[in-house]
Amino acid sequence: MTLAMIGLLFAAGFLSGAVNAIAGGGTFLTFGALTLAGIPPISANATSSIVQFPGYITSTLAYRQEITKRWRSAIALTIVSALGGLGGALILLALDNPSFRALVPWLLAGATAIFAAGPFLKPKASEERSASSLSSLVGQFVTSIYGGFFGAGMGIMMLAVLGLTTGGSYHHLNALKNLLATVIAAVAIVVFVSGGVVAWPEAIIMIPAVAAGGYSGVWLARRVPQGIMRMIVVAVGVALTIYYFVTG
């Protein structure tokens, strides 16, 4: 691994952490950098999940008061998320790299579209409903399968589904989203590590960078408009989508 590549991976990790703190979508940056480093698609996807995990934990801790107030309503969704994340990760490992490579541009295109539509999908405060309703559980199960399988755009997708099926304030929904994303990522990581598909040298470079970027993102969030960061992430998603379609 060259010094230039080490610098690229660290920079992508740092920006990913910052972008997640401001607008979300950091997975596009880590997945793209790992692709440029020559990591096969399945391994790049798995490694990206590893490096994003610390950010999910800190985001969940930041909302610990919201989660503590309604922890009973989160139990069923947590169980469903663990099962869906496990299923998605196992589906990923059941594919070979050429098969997953053929799906990547379509997944990226869909995730980019969802992320770009994020402001329109952002749920408004509404009357809170049971988080253990059938529609809530089914919606979260489908979302968690996607999260375990690929993950880019999962947060926006989850907020939209939770908003439609459980209601409540935006902060309550965001707290649930962070908790469930942590569960999905944790289960997927166990599967990926057991499957031996994690690119550890690259992960070791990116993990502290993501953590530092996430911390710095709080400072940036007060100074950089979310719209600008969202445009950057969408541009990266479009570029990756075009790259995978053209080189496919």
HELIX and SHEET records of a PDB file:
HELIX    1   1 LEU A    3  ILE A   22  1                                  20    
HELIX    2   2 GLY A   26  LEU A   36  1                                  11    
HELIX    3   3 PRO A   41  ALA A   62  1                                  22    
HELIX    4   4 ARG A   64  LYS A   69  1                                   6    
HELIX    5   5 TRP A   71  ALA A   94  1                                  24    
HELIX    6   6 ASN A   97  ALA A  116  1                                  20    
HELIX    7   7 GLY A  118  LEU A  121  1                                   4    
HELIX    8   8 LEU A  134  PHE A  149  1                                  16    
HELIX    9   9 MET A  154  THR A  165  1                                  12    
HELIX   10  10 TYR A  170  SER A  194  1                                  25    
HELIX   11  11 TRP A  200  ALA A  221  1                                  22    
HELIX   12  12 GLN A  226  THR A  247  1                                  22    
END                                                                             
